[in-house]
Amino acid sequence: MATLNESQSGKAAKGRTKKTTPRVDLTAMVDLMFLLTTFFMLTTTLSQLNAADIAKPIKPDIDDFAPFPESRTMTIVLGNNNKAVSYMGTIEKANMKVMPVADLQKEILANKLLVAATHQHNPAKHMIVIIKPGKMALFQNFVDVVDEMKIADIKSYSIDDNHFAEKELSFMKTNDL
């Protein structure tokens, strides 16, 4: 490891010997430090990216398309200014509510409890959520809503950015979303 080298060149002067300062050779310690640093850099893993898997299906044939059950379907339309529109059921009977994206968690949980109570807590009759990000919606709001699906344990949700009903578009325009 480290060696301690002392020189013997001290001369006696009037009965005293001159003490020299010892010189420490730390070359081996530096080599060991670099070996350990290299070892830990190669054996540790860097933080893994946490990404949500989102797969958009291909367009179904019109003949194969079955509508979502009205009593279990919640639709969330994302707009600008961190606002969203949510409603239960179909667009024809919709009671649309404008709310901040941060308040969607309460709405999702309330509707999930409503669906569970309506269907006598049958696990096969879970709530279905359709997320529709508008053209002016922020990507951060979209990510927050998908995170809320994971937090609220929503088993079935879909992302539809192509099909907006005329009533949804006019409601968003009148509310400046």
SULHUBEL-V753743 format. One record per pair of residues at least 6 apart in sequence whose ideal C-beta (glycine too) atoms are under 8 Angstrom apart, sorted by the first residue. I is the first residue (numbers start at 1). J is the second residue. Records with the same first field share a line. If there is no record, write none. Layout:
I=J, J
This chain:
1=28, 29
2=24, 25, 26, 28, 29
3=24, 25
4=22, 23, 24
5=22, 23, 24, 25
6=20, 22, 23
7=20, 23
9=20
10=17, 18, 19, 20
11=17, 18
52=143, 146, 147, 150
54=146, 159
56=159
68=128, 130
69=128
70=89, 90, 93
71=89, 115, 118, 119
72=115, 119, 125, 126, 127, 128
73=88, 89, 90, 127, 128, 129, 130
74=86, 87, 88, 108, 111, 127, 128, 129, 130
75=86, 87, 88, 91, 94, 129, 130, 132
76=84, 85, 86, 104, 129, 130, 131, 132, 145
77=84, 85, 86, 132, 134, 164, 168, 172, 177
78=84, 101, 131, 132, 133, 134, 137, 138, 141, 142, 145
79=85, 134, 136, 137, 172, 175, 177
80=134, 136, 137, 138, 177
81=176, 177
82=100, 101, 102, 138, 141
83=98, 99, 100, 101, 175, 177
84=98, 99, 100, 101, 104, 141, 145
85=96, 97, 98, 99, 168, 171, 172, 175, 177
86=96, 97, 99, 104, 107, 111
87=94, 95, 96, 97
88=94, 95, 111, 114
91=165, 167, 168
92=167
94=167
96=168, 171
97=107
98=175, 177
99=107
101=141, 144, 145
102=144
104=144, 145, 148
105=148, 151, 152
108=129, 148, 149, 152, 154
109=152
111=127
112=127, 152, 154
115=125, 126, 127
116=127
119=125
126=154, 155, 156
127=154, 155, 156
128=156, 157, 158
129=149, 154, 156, 157, 158
130=157, 158, 159, 160
131=142, 145, 146, 149, 157, 158, 159, 160
132=159, 160, 161, 163, 164, 168
133=141, 142, 159, 161
134=164, 172, 177
136=177
146=157
149=157
